[in-house]
Amino acid sequence: MGIQDIIEGKKQWRAHLARIKALPPDYQIVYKEIQKYLIKVGPTDLTEGNLLSGIVDFFEEGVAAGKGVLELIGPDVAAFCDDLIKDSRTYAEIYQESITKKTEK
């Protein structure tokens, strides 16, 4: 990874953050909770994929349709996140496997 890649990555991240700041406050709060959840438990390919930007796209469409954020995702943020990453390998699974291996030895 070269300097140009790092610079481009920062530009993309700043543009992503600007899109989040343009959302209504309730959407911003839920987005931050989703982000925290996914970073803590989420898929190992979170940084490689477009999951977070896809969520912002989804939220922007909800705002344009005049819907509240909980109308889009439901009352349980964790359940929404789990559904998003159900087919992905997660850090939580990797951690659980390492614990299981240690206890078996």
Phi, psi and omega per residue, in radians:
M1 nan 2.150 -3.125
G2 -1.644 3.081 3.138
I3 -1.044 -0.739 -3.125
Q4 -1.073 -0.669 3.111
D5 -1.115 -0.719 3.124
I6 -1.124 -0.791 3.132
I7 -1.079 -0.782 3.135
E8 -1.119 -0.705 3.099
G9 -1.068 -0.721 3.107
K10 -1.148 -0.687 3.105
K11 -1.084 -0.761 3.141
Q12 -1.131 -0.721 3.139
W13 -1.136 -0.726 3.112
R14 -1.116 -0.682 3.094
A15 -1.138 -0.675 3.095
H16 -1.079 -0.809 3.128
L17 -1.098 -0.640 3.110
A18 -1.123 -0.660 3.096
R19 -1.130 -0.677 3.125
I20 -1.154 -0.750 -3.133
K21 -1.143 -0.388 3.115
A22 -1.394 -0.218 3.123
L23 -1.327 2.742 3.046
P24 -1.061 2.742 -3.068
P25 -0.970 -0.696 -3.124
D26 -1.162 -0.628 3.071
Y27 -1.153 -0.710 3.128
Q28 -1.079 -0.749 -3.138
I29 -1.089 -0.821 -3.136
V30 -1.145 -0.697 3.112
Y31 -1.043 -0.775 3.139
K32 -1.097 -0.658 3.099
E33 -1.175 -0.712 3.086
I34 -1.085 -0.791 -3.133
Q35 -1.058 -0.808 3.116
K36 -1.047 -0.780 -3.119
Y37 -1.093 -0.812 -3.097
L38 -1.180 -0.614 3.123
I39 -1.228 -0.629 -3.125
K40 -1.306 -0.810 -2.996
V41 -1.936 -0.388 -2.840
G42 -1.066 -3.030 -3.043
P43 -1.186 2.605 -3.128
T44 -1.211 -0.357 -3.139
D45 -1.739 0.418 -3.103
L46 -1.013 -0.755 -3.102
T47 -1.306 -0.377 -3.115
E48 -1.500 -0.475 -3.038
G49 -1.624 -2.986 -3.123
N50 -1.985 0.468 -3.067
L51 -1.069 -0.875 -3.100
L52 -1.147 -0.728 3.118
S53 -1.218 -0.521 3.061
G54 -1.150 -0.637 3.090
I55 -1.140 -0.727 3.114
V56 -1.112 -0.734 3.069
D57 -0.991 -0.825 3.138
F58 -1.048 -0.754 3.124
F59 -1.166 -0.705 3.117
E60 -1.083 -0.669 3.091
E61 -1.148 -0.681 3.104
G62 -1.121 -0.707 3.097
V63 -1.112 -0.779 -3.133
A64 -1.089 -0.558 3.134
A65 -1.465 -0.077 3.120
G66 1.356 0.399 -3.119
K67 -1.659 2.638 3.018
G68 -1.363 2.731 -3.071
V69 -1.098 -0.642 -3.138
L70 -1.279 -0.371 3.007
E71 -1.164 -0.562 -3.118
L72 -1.382 -0.819 -2.984
I73 -1.801 -0.277 -3.069
G74 1.618 3.085 -3.030
P75 -1.367 -0.242 -3.057
D76 -1.991 1.826 -3.109
V77 -1.105 -0.727 -3.125
A78 -1.091 -0.721 3.122
A79 -1.126 -0.687 3.083
F80 -1.058 -0.800 3.138
C81 -1.123 -0.774 3.134
D82 -1.040 -0.665 3.111
D83 -1.163 -0.635 3.122
L84 -1.134 -0.638 -3.019
I85 -1.883 0.293 -3.033
K86 -1.045 -0.483 -3.119
D87 -1.762 0.174 -3.096
S88 -1.913 2.589 3.035
R89 -1.311 2.309 -3.056
T90 -1.970 2.801 3.062
Y91 -1.112 -0.584 3.117
A92 -1.098 -0.710 3.102
E93 -1.148 -0.732 3.127
I94 -1.092 -0.753 3.125
Y95 -1.106 -0.776 -3.141
Q96 -1.086 -0.703 3.103
E97 -1.105 -0.695 3.139
S98 -1.176 -0.642 3.088
I99 -1.144 -0.764 -3.136
T100 -1.078 -0.758 3.128
K101 -1.098 -0.685 -3.140
K102 -1.170 -0.664 -3.124
T103 -1.310 -0.452 3.115
E104 -1.294 -0.444 -3.117
K105 -1.381 nan nan
